[in-house]
Amino acid sequence: QVQLVESGGGLVQPGGSLRLSCVAHGIIFANYNMGWYRQAPGKQRELVAIITRGTITNYQDSVKGRFTISRDNAKNTVYLQMNSLKPEDTAVYYCNAVHFFSSAAEYWGQGTQVTVSS
């Protein structure tokens, strides 16, 4: 059974930092491109950052220079380091895994809430 388990969300003040983690179970992690998405209330889910199995990264323009995605294949874990957080970063953050060869093999985590507020 495939599971993506996120952690690390919470309440943080503007300008603060959080690190999200997503541990993957039941997949050969190294064969998956990994991503972080977010969904704010009343808005569509949007891509935040992705990292390929070859560790190529890409970011949404609004988080470039503030967020860093990384992966540790030995730990089956993908991270999202979020610095200089802004209130507009408030959302539920979701981990995503897509097999590098077949996009039909796609999985989502349950989400973790990030709230940026003073």
Beta strands, then each sheet from edge to edge (+ up, - down):
strand 1: 3-7
strand 2: 10-12
strand 3: 18-25
strand 4: 32-39
strand 5: 46-51
strand 6: 57-59
strand 7: 67-72
strand 8: 77-82
strand 9: 91-99
strand 10: 106-108
strand 11: 112-116
sheet 1: 1+ 3- 8+ 7-
sheet 2: 2+ 11+ 9- 4+ 5- 6+
sheet 3: 2+ 11+ 9- 10+
end
